[in-house]
């Protein structure tokens, strides 16, 4: 079925829908991962975004119910050069086209993804609209310009949970707090996890560290945290503009005064803003599983998984120390507080999919809260 993808600047591409009729819009970004398409499209950080995969063939190993990072597909659409309709893998339970169609998410193939990626690298990520029903590029570009920009959007409340839950080997299990009190069931250190759109592998790895986990919504207040009295607080990844989350930033500022805190991705950005840093939007973001990051404390270079469109700058804050740097563009990839138990990284140490070079971050966090 013929489909057209038009960007807000008037650039357009013709292709074919492999998920049937429909229309979808959002910020168009590119991801350089060669595999991991199922983990990518189920990552809540991609809410509001249409993902272009730079590797030319997707869907060749199908999908399965185990390789998911949330309960459903989160990306607004998937853009590929070619989608495999007949996957070959012993773990596959469904094709990629059927998986997308079943959840009413559009997929387009047959466009020049290299040309699209080059355009986004030169001009930056931009809004786009994909349709099988309206094929006039001028009309679609106009619709794209009317979509809300990513700057100024607080999407974490939509992406994260609305009620507290515990994490088990079977996944999330809702819990009720008795007058704000929780009977921690485990024997390990008690960790309160703020869900801004958490990838499930973060929770899996925290659980593997023998940490007792309670996950709470973004709106969970400092006073509620104090009632639960955790040994540490963890801030997760999520979508949107961190600067738009003023209530969360104010809340985190108070939390930092009392509890050890760790953060990943959006959690890193919110933690930085709460401590006085500034945030800014990257030209086309960092999305992929092959980004080089240097650990400034050890001198080692890690290949990292990344997914973010914003970054923070801690220049001038002498109480914060940069711990990691992105070797592609020199942006900050991690920091710690010089006097308080606070650490954070911008990249994704849980990967999924991606390399495991940075998984030591979870050990560092556990060591920090138990010292």
Kinemage of the C-alpha trace (Angstrom):
@kinemage 1
@onewidth
@group {chain A} dominant
@subgroup {mainchain}
@vectorlist {calphas} color= white
{ca unk a 1} P 0.000 0.000 0.000
{ca unk a 2} L 1.452 3.350 -1.075
{ca unk a 3} L 2.451 5.691 1.739
{ca unk a 4} L 4.118 9.109 1.974
{ca unk a 5} L 6.297 10.502 4.748
{ca unk a 6} L 6.573 14.306 4.730
{ca unk a 7} L 8.742 16.431 7.020
{ca unk a 8} L 7.907 19.890 8.306
{ca unk a 9} L 10.471 21.523 6.006
{ca unk a 10} L 8.739 20.164 2.885
{ca unk a 11} L 11.062 17.210 2.270
{ca unk a 12} L 9.115 14.041 1.500
{ca unk a 13} L 9.620 10.365 0.763
{ca unk a 14} L 7.403 7.826 -0.965
{ca unk a 15} L 7.218 4.243 0.254
{ca unk a 16} L 4.838 1.430 1.175
{ca unk a 17} L 2.946 0.727 4.363
{ca unk a 18} L 3.533 -2.818 5.636
{ca unk a 19} L 0.898 -2.417 8.366
{ca unk a 20} L -2.171 -1.391 6.372
{ca unk a 21} L -3.973 1.920 6.074
{ca unk a 22} L -3.382 4.735 8.524
{ca unk a 23} L -1.791 8.037 9.427
{ca unk a 24} L 0.727 8.937 12.117
{ca unk a 25} L 2.810 11.921 13.128
{ca unk a 26} L 5.620 12.812 15.486
{ca unk a 27} L 9.244 13.834 15.722
{ca unk a 28} L 11.297 11.889 13.168
{ca unk a 29} L 14.601 10.552 14.528
{ca unk a 30} L 17.043 7.844 13.427
{ca unk a 31} L 18.462 4.883 15.340
{ca unk a 32} L 21.780 3.289 14.316
{ca unk a 33} L 21.193 -0.120 15.945
{ca unk a 34} L 21.567 -3.119 13.657
{ca unk a 35} L 19.250 -5.220 15.832
{ca unk a 36} L 16.909 -4.670 18.778
{ca unk a 37} L 13.958 -3.233 16.886
{ca unk a 38} L 11.480 -4.794 19.326
{ca unk a 39} L 13.226 -3.329 22.371
{ca unk a 40} L 13.442 0.027 20.592
{ca unk a 41} L 9.779 0.385 19.655
{ca unk a 42} L 8.631 -0.734 23.139
{ca unk a 43} L 10.931 1.761 24.912
{ca unk a 44} L 8.676 4.482 26.439
{ca unk a 45} L 11.377 7.091 25.724
{ca unk a 46} L 10.199 6.973 22.083
{ca unk a 47} L 6.688 8.245 22.836
{ca unk a 48} L 5.881 10.975 20.323
{ca unk a 49} L 8.635 9.886 17.914
{ca unk a 50} L 8.753 8.056 14.571
{ca unk a 51} L 11.889 5.901 14.465
{ca unk a 52} L 13.929 5.474 11.287
{ca unk a 53} L 16.268 2.465 11.484
{ca unk a 54} L 19.496 3.077 9.563
{ca unk a 55} L 20.288 -0.630 9.088
{ca unk a 56} L 18.501 -1.643 5.863
{ca unk a 57} L 16.752 -4.894 6.951
{ca unk a 58} L 14.436 -5.178 9.950
{ca unk a 59} L 12.095 -7.931 11.118
{ca unk a 60} L 14.271 -10.863 10.028
{ca unk a 61} L 14.190 -12.554 13.445
{ca unk a 62} L 10.571 -11.656 14.220
{ca unk a 63} L 9.305 -10.667 17.654
{ca unk a 64} L 8.569 -12.528 20.879
{ca unk a 65} L 6.914 -11.780 24.239
{ca unk a 66} L 10.234 -11.755 26.146
{ca unk a 67} L 12.201 -9.003 24.377
{ca unk a 68} L 9.988 -6.104 25.400
{ca unk a 69} L 10.811 -2.999 27.442
{ca unk a 70} L 7.218 -2.148 28.374
{ca unk a 71} L 3.717 -3.564 28.039
{ca unk a 72} L 3.142 -2.260 24.501
{ca unk a 73} L 4.653 -0.490 21.491
{ca unk a 74} L 5.488 3.109 22.417
{ca unk a 75} L 6.955 4.609 19.212
{ca unk a 76} L 4.555 6.529 16.973
{ca unk a 77} L 5.742 4.688 13.833
{ca unk a 78} L 8.609 2.624 12.412
{ca unk a 79} L 10.497 3.606 9.249
{ca unk a 80} L 12.681 0.990 7.504
{ca unk a 81} L 14.301 0.334 4.157
{ca unk a 82} L 12.978 -3.234 4.022
{ca unk a 83} L 10.791 -5.231 6.416
{ca unk a 84} L 11.106 -9.019 6.457
{ca unk a 85} L 7.676 -10.691 6.296
{ca unk a 86} L 8.918 -14.250 6.939
{ca unk a 87} L 11.255 -14.228 9.950
{ca unk a 88} L 13.565 -17.114 10.797
{ca unk a 89} L 14.390 -17.552 14.477
{ca unk a 90} L 13.498 -20.233 17.009
{ca unk a 91} L 12.323 -17.608 19.515
{ca unk a 92} L 10.012 -15.828 17.072
{ca unk a 93} L 6.294 -15.968 17.822
{ca unk a 94} L 5.065 -13.219 15.480
{ca unk a 95} L 6.150 -11.167 12.489
{ca unk a 96} L 7.099 -7.518 12.881
{ca unk a 97} L 4.275 -6.353 10.528
{ca unk a 98} L 1.671 -8.321 12.501
{ca unk a 99} L 3.059 -7.041 15.806
{ca unk a 100} L 2.770 -3.420 14.675
{ca unk a 101} L -0.632 -3.898 13.009
{ca unk a 102} L -2.102 -5.594 16.069
{ca unk a 103} L -1.260 -2.492 18.128
{ca unk a 104} L -2.329 -0.008 15.429
{ca unk a 105} L 1.179 1.370 14.914
{ca unk a 106} L 2.222 2.306 11.393
{ca unk a 107} L 5.249 0.938 9.588
{ca unk a 108} L 6.631 2.182 6.272
{ca unk a 109} L 9.247 0.573 4.029
{ca unk a 110} L 10.778 1.195 0.631
{ca unk a 111} L 11.981 4.734 1.309
{ca unk a 112} L 15.611 5.817 1.098
{ca unk a 113} L 16.458 5.639 4.796
{ca unk a 114} L 20.050 6.703 4.100
{ca unk a 115} L 18.820 9.925 2.467
{ca unk a 116} L 16.370 10.527 5.337
{ca unk a 117} L 19.104 9.984 7.928
{ca unk a 118} L 21.506 12.287 6.120
{ca unk a 119} L 18.823 14.977 5.958
{ca unk a 120} L 18.145 14.714 9.699
{ca unk a 121} L 21.884 14.833 10.486
{ca unk a 122} L 22.273 18.000 8.421
{ca unk a 123} L 19.104 19.805 9.487
{ca unk a 124} L 18.194 18.194 12.798
{ca unk a 125} L 15.319 16.033 14.008
{ca unk a 126} L 12.003 17.450 12.864
{ca unk a 127} L 8.312 16.782 12.913
{ca unk a 128} L 6.855 14.552 10.245
{ca unk a 129} L 3.610 12.981 9.118
{ca unk a 130} L 3.148 9.557 7.517
{ca unk a 131} L -0.051 8.594 5.700
{ca unk a 132} L -1.656 6.164 3.277
{ca unk a 133} L -4.853 8.225 3.069
{ca unk a 134} L -3.456 11.670 2.269
{ca unk a 135} L -0.683 11.411 -0.333
{ca unk a 136} L -0.144 15.090 -1.105
{ca unk a 137} L 3.295 16.016 0.353
{ca unk a 138} L 2.395 19.708 0.699
{ca unk a 139} L -0.669 18.918 2.786
{ca unk a 140} L 1.253 16.427 4.925
{ca unk a 141} L 4.084 18.894 5.536
{ca unk a 142} L 1.567 21.490 6.666
{ca unk a 143} L 0.040 18.963 9.067
{ca unk a 144} L 3.517 18.147 10.363
{ca unk a 145} L 4.204 21.811 11.123
{ca unk a 146} L 1.034 21.879 13.232
{ca unk a 147} L 2.222 19.045 15.465
{ca unk a 148} L 3.564 20.080 18.892
{ca unk a 149} L 7.377 20.321 19.039
{ca unk a 150} L 9.280 18.170 21.517
{ca unk a 151} L 10.598 21.228 23.356
{ca unk a 152} L 8.368 22.128 26.254
{ca unk a 153} L 6.513 18.791 26.337
{ca unk a 154} L 6.149 16.886 29.602
{ca unk a 155} L 5.565 13.335 28.379
{ca unk a 156} L 6.826 11.444 31.423
{ca unk a 157} L 3.440 11.490 33.171
{ca unk a 158} L 1.931 9.787 30.117
{ca unk a 159} L 4.783 7.305 29.826
{ca unk a 160} L 5.152 6.295 33.468
{ca unk a 161} L 2.890 4.429 35.837
{ca unk a 162} L -0.018 6.112 37.593
{ca unk a 163} L 0.099 3.839 40.677
{ca unk a 164} L 2.887 2.191 42.694
{ca unk a 165} L 3.953 -1.336 41.789
{ca unk a 166} L 6.509 -3.932 42.783
{ca unk a 167} L 8.786 -5.653 40.270
{ca unk a 168} L 8.898 -9.450 40.199
{ca unk a 169} L 10.268 -12.093 37.851
{ca unk a 170} L 6.814 -12.092 36.237
{ca unk a 171} L 6.841 -8.334 35.714
{ca unk a 172} L 5.026 -5.444 37.452
{ca unk a 173} L 2.585 -6.224 40.277
{ca unk a 174} L 0.351 -3.398 41.622
{ca unk a 175} L 0.676 -2.639 45.344
{ca unk a 176} L -1.394 -0.604 47.792
{ca unk a 177} L 0.214 1.626 50.357
{ca unk a 178} L -1.361 1.541 53.815
{ca unk a 179} L -1.611 5.214 54.802
{ca unk a 180} L 1.512 5.830 52.772
{ca unk a 181} L 3.453 2.969 54.376
{ca unk a 182} L 4.835 -0.018 52.453
{ca unk a 183} L 5.859 -3.336 53.976
{ca unk a 184} L 9.074 -3.951 52.096
{ca unk a 185} L 9.024 -7.689 51.335
{ca unk a 186} L 12.715 -8.276 50.615
{ca unk a 187} L 15.842 -8.337 52.754
{ca unk a 188} L 18.084 -6.251 50.486
{ca unk a 189} L 18.513 -2.469 50.373
{ca unk a 190} L 15.198 -0.696 49.746
{ca unk a 191} L 15.068 1.281 46.507
{ca unk a 192} L 12.317 3.670 45.476
{ca unk a 193} L 12.235 3.889 41.662
{ca unk a 194} L 10.592 6.864 39.957
{ca unk a 195} L 8.913 5.672 36.767
{ca unk a 196} L 9.130 8.341 34.080
{ca unk a 197} L 8.778 5.689 31.363
{ca unk a 198} L 11.159 3.062 32.696
{ca unk a 199} L 12.663 0.372 30.503
{ca unk a 200} L 11.933 -2.962 32.139
{ca unk a 201} L 15.543 -4.072 31.877
{ca unk a 202} L 16.503 -1.365 34.388
{ca unk a 203} L 14.142 -3.015 36.862
{ca unk a 204} L 15.398 -6.490 35.950
{ca unk a 205} L 18.994 -5.498 36.663
{ca unk a 206} L 18.157 -3.668 39.899
{ca unk a 207} L 16.367 -6.836 40.991
{ca unk a 208} L 19.423 -8.923 40.052
{ca unk a 209} L 21.439 -6.758 42.451
{ca unk a 210} L 19.245 -8.123 45.300
{ca unk a 211} L 17.626 -4.733 45.797
{ca unk a 212} L 14.094 -4.487 47.182
{ca unk a 213} L 12.228 -2.377 44.600
{ca unk a 214} L 9.117 -0.241 44.791
{ca unk a 215} L 8.219 1.706 41.639
{ca unk a 216} L 6.228 4.936 41.995
{ca unk a 217} L 4.694 7.539 39.634
{ca unk a 218} L 6.391 10.784 38.648
{ca unk a 219} L 3.924 12.670 40.874
{ca unk a 220} L 5.070 10.873 44.055
{ca unk a 221} L 5.950 13.638 46.527
{ca unk a 222} L 8.973 14.114 48.760
{ca unk a 223} L 6.748 13.697 51.819
{ca unk a 224} L 5.537 10.344 50.497
{ca unk a 225} L 9.129 9.263 49.926
{ca unk a 226} L 10.000 10.125 53.526
{ca unk a 227} L 7.144 7.955 54.800
{ca unk a 228} L 8.589 4.974 52.930
{ca unk a 229} L 12.140 5.730 54.123
{ca unk a 230} L 14.066 3.952 51.339
{ca unk a 231} L 17.817 3.362 51.362
{ca unk a 232} L 18.073 5.032 47.977
{ca unk a 233} L 16.076 6.647 45.167
{ca unk a 234} L 16.473 5.820 41.491
{ca unk a 235} L 15.327 8.090 38.625
{ca unk a 236} L 14.598 6.350 35.333
{ca unk a 237} L 14.566 7.138 31.637
{ca unk a 238} L 11.549 8.620 29.901
{ca unk a 239} L 10.389 10.838 27.012
{ca unk a 240} L 9.999 14.564 26.542
{ca unk a 241} L 11.713 17.757 27.625
{ca unk a 242} L 13.173 17.585 31.160
{ca unk a 243} L 12.885 21.369 31.585
{ca unk a 244} L 9.093 21.030 31.298
{ca unk a 245} L 8.963 18.903 34.471
{ca unk a 246} L 9.192 21.694 37.042
{ca unk a 247} L 7.270 19.831 39.769
{ca unk a 248} L 9.528 16.783 39.445
{ca unk a 249} L 12.654 18.950 39.534
{ca unk a 250} L 11.492 20.661 42.738
{ca unk a 251} L 10.694 17.282 44.251
{ca unk a 252} L 14.108 15.836 43.326
{ca unk a 253} L 15.872 18.849 44.844
{ca unk a 254} L 14.376 17.919 48.220
{ca unk a 255} L 15.111 14.216 47.757
{ca unk a 256} L 18.794 14.963 47.086
{ca unk a 257} L 19.082 16.648 50.489
{ca unk a 258} L 18.081 13.473 52.313
{ca unk a 259} L 18.600 10.296 50.234
{ca unk a 260} L 21.257 8.721 47.994
{ca unk a 261} L 20.119 9.144 44.374
{ca unk a 262} L 20.981 7.512 41.045
{ca unk a 263} L 19.686 8.364 37.586
{ca unk a 264} L 19.673 7.171 33.990
{ca unk a 265} L 18.864 9.195 30.844
{ca unk a 266} L 15.902 11.487 31.697
{ca unk a 267} L 16.675 10.730 35.334
{ca unk a 268} L 20.197 12.060 34.726
{ca unk a 269} L 18.789 15.234 33.174
{ca unk a 270} L 16.243 15.846 35.959
{ca unk a 271} L 18.887 15.230 38.593
{ca unk a 272} L 21.198 17.721 36.893
{ca unk a 273} L 18.468 20.360 36.669
{ca unk a 274} L 17.583 19.838 40.330
{ca unk a 275} L 21.225 20.511 41.214
{ca unk a 276} L 21.510 23.703 39.157
{ca unk a 277} L 22.529 22.520 35.674
{ca unk a 278} L 20.904 23.650 32.431
{ca unk a 279} L 19.397 21.434 29.727
{ca unk a 280} L 19.392 21.840 25.954
{ca unk a 281} L 18.077 19.980 22.919
{ca unk a 282} L 20.541 18.072 20.779
{ca unk a 283} L 20.434 18.637 17.025
{ca unk a 284} L 19.389 15.087 16.144
{ca unk a 285} L 19.819 13.250 19.439
{ca unk a 286} L 21.733 10.099 20.298
{ca unk a 287} L 19.857 6.925 19.367
{ca unk a 288} L 21.583 3.585 18.861
{ca unk a 289} L 23.653 0.786 20.355
{ca unk a 290} L 27.148 1.786 19.252
{ca unk a 291} L 28.001 5.152 20.835
{ca unk a 292} L 31.496 5.497 22.353
{ca unk a 293} L 31.619 6.866 25.901
{ca unk a 294} L 34.721 7.427 28.033
{ca unk a 295} L 34.657 6.773 31.773
{ca unk a 296} L 36.829 9.629 33.023
{ca unk a 297} L 37.456 7.898 36.356
{ca unk a 298} L 38.959 4.714 34.883
{ca unk a 299} L 40.029 5.950 31.439
{ca unk a 300} L 38.158 3.059 29.808
{ca unk a 301} L 36.111 3.520 26.648
{ca unk a 302} L 32.704 1.859 26.561
{ca unk a 303} L 30.397 1.189 23.635
{ca unk a 304} L 26.996 2.268 24.870
{ca unk a 305} L 23.293 2.141 24.081
{ca unk a 306} L 21.719 5.594 23.848
{ca unk a 307} L 18.313 7.140 23.378
{ca unk a 308} L 17.868 10.817 24.177
{ca unk a 309} L 17.172 14.098 22.449
{ca unk a 310} L 18.171 16.400 25.321
{ca unk a 311} L 21.363 16.819 27.337
{ca unk a 312} L 22.617 18.774 30.355
{ca unk a 313} L 25.520 21.146 30.946
{ca unk a 314} L 27.102 21.308 34.427
{ca unk a 315} L 29.787 23.882 33.579
{ca unk a 316} L 30.321 26.321 36.445
{ca unk a 317} L 28.911 23.989 39.108
{ca unk a 318} L 32.045 23.213 41.100
{ca unk a 319} L 30.199 20.788 43.411
{ca unk a 320} L 29.456 18.461 40.465
{ca unk a 321} L 32.085 16.367 38.687
{ca unk a 322} L 31.727 14.999 35.170
{ca unk a 323} L 32.368 11.237 35.128
{ca unk a 324} L 31.626 10.304 31.493
{ca unk a 325} L 31.943 12.033 28.132
{ca unk a 326} L 30.488 11.232 24.710
{ca unk a 327} L 33.389 10.733 22.300
{ca unk a 328} L 31.305 11.617 19.238
{ca unk a 329} L 30.375 15.174 20.209
{ca unk a 330} L 31.904 15.823 23.650
{ca unk a 331} L 28.585 16.115 25.493
{ca unk a 332} L 28.159 15.050 29.096
{ca unk a 333} L 27.384 11.364 29.638
{ca unk a 334} L 27.555 11.173 33.416
{ca unk a 335} L 28.268 13.083 36.625
{ca unk a 336} L 28.452 12.720 40.392
{ca unk a 337} L 28.147 15.055 43.345
{ca unk a 338} L 31.450 15.727 45.096
{ca unk a 339} L 29.954 15.777 48.597
{ca unk a 340} L 26.712 13.785 48.431
{ca unk a 341} L 25.849 10.192 47.364
{ca unk a 342} L 24.534 11.136 43.915
{ca unk a 343} L 25.529 9.525 40.588
{ca unk a 344} L 23.947 9.527 37.137
{ca unk a 345} L 24.626 8.609 33.511
{ca unk a 346} L 23.040 9.832 30.297
{ca unk a 347} L 23.497 6.594 28.337
{ca unk a 348} L 21.736 3.283 29.050
{ca unk a 349} L 23.850 0.871 31.129
{ca unk a 350} L 21.001 -1.669 31.013
{ca unk a 351} L 21.275 -1.643 27.179
{ca unk a 352} L 18.549 -4.024 25.919
{ca unk a 353} L 19.365 -4.104 23.219
{ca unk a 354} L 23.009 -3.201 23.069
{ca unk a 355} L 26.430 -3.833 24.604
{ca unk a 356} L 26.904 -4.570 28.302
{ca unk a 357} L 30.019 -2.441 28.793
{ca unk a 358} L 28.291 -0.029 31.202
{ca unk a 359} L 26.400 -2.451 33.455
{ca unk a 360} L 28.846 -1.766 36.281
{ca unk a 361} L 26.775 1.382 36.956
{ca unk a 362} L 24.254 -0.714 38.886
{ca unk a 363} L 27.039 -2.126 41.077
{ca unk a 364} L 28.303 1.422 41.694
{ca unk a 365} L 24.820 2.501 42.710
{ca unk a 366} L 24.400 -0.402 45.134
{ca unk a 367} L 27.863 0.214 46.598
{ca unk a 368} L 27.028 3.905 47.055
{ca unk a 369} L 23.795 3.299 48.978
{ca unk a 370} L 25.277 0.601 51.234
{ca unk a 371} L 28.451 2.418 52.279
